[in-house]
């Protein structure tokens, strides 16, 4: 009788069940190649077993023939071998082993694991999660908790959105007012801008909100992520989404007025002045200070939603108008392309590869800037840009987990396809990333509700070849992870499908505790507890 496969998400590319079992005991030793210390530590911490320099029944070894991030896992009656050509591959091998052990028969520290053989590798090299702590701040422990679960799903890029109109959240020794002024806003809860302001539950309120990460906390998180094979990509959004910076340093603006850190959703009209050299000098010093904290390749420079500011550049600011005339530009968009290309020059000098949101990209945007697609553009635009540059794809709303489950249900995430999104040239797609903007996600608990279980579907889209994907099979495997999430007290959503709420005085858009879905989920959980 052949044994059932263990439930693994993301689904491995090739997984065969073999005859026999292997028994792991407290005496089982781990023999790990010196290149794969992270993998060795991760599994020995989980098994609480010993590491052994000379012998071991669990061997983690180097095999140069395997591709990047791939692993080969073999469980036989006499032991386990994991081979990989790089650190990430070895790490993912032990993550899979851990998930199998969690589902095996265990008693008194002894686990009996079914023999198996797995060949596995990721579809995309960039498998990203974005957390927005500019709008709401969750703190060191929450970020570490999120990173732990990313590792379990073989996600490898943590895009950390730490500054926006509603706050600047990185300690700055070069520009201390970024903390004294830009890290602080009048109200904790944001109001709904424009048409949204009529929706009950979207009014600003609460106490003063003052948060930022100390450099030593950021270093601690970077180190923590490194041990989980996760790169951190910081985002300093430029030139838009910067009114918190302007509140601290109004000289960087076009109109030099008094600005306040924004307490609403949406975007402000005031952005950095692109017509004066003082702005570029500030940006260079700031990026130099921030880049030092993040020893990774990619750096996100935002570039999105600056369109209201373009009007000020075009109509009100003499410095911007003079710059446009000097360079022969006809509109603010062309000036923005020039601005972001200069930011790209700064980041290149710092050894970074820039990432920019797609709406900031124009005809003359540098080809070495990685595009980050989120906003619907015409198929012809996507096709042309797709052939020109590398892309990260986060199509809204399929990969926007700040949208309600009614708009972005679990199955919609699972069925997401970059090619159907218009990116026919998949070679230029580095990968995918989900977003979780936090205007309406005001606590980490609400963040978990927004992200889990959609993150499981996302991880499988990012990792597993299309030909091996199957929603029914995925949904069956998810059962194990629901038990797992309960055991770790993760506040996952019991709502997976499209339910529109006709609840008065509650917004369906709000995923925090003022939202209808969140409240309904609390009821479902209470019922579960009752049994
Ligand atoms: Zn200006």
Boltz pocket constraint, residues with backbone or C-beta under 6 A from the ligand:
constraints:
  - pocket:
      binder: B
      contacts: [[A, 253], [A, 254], [A, 272], [A, 273], [A, 274], [A, 275], [A, 276], [A, 312], [A, 313], [A, 317], [A, 318], [A, 319], [A, 320]]
      max_distance: 6.0
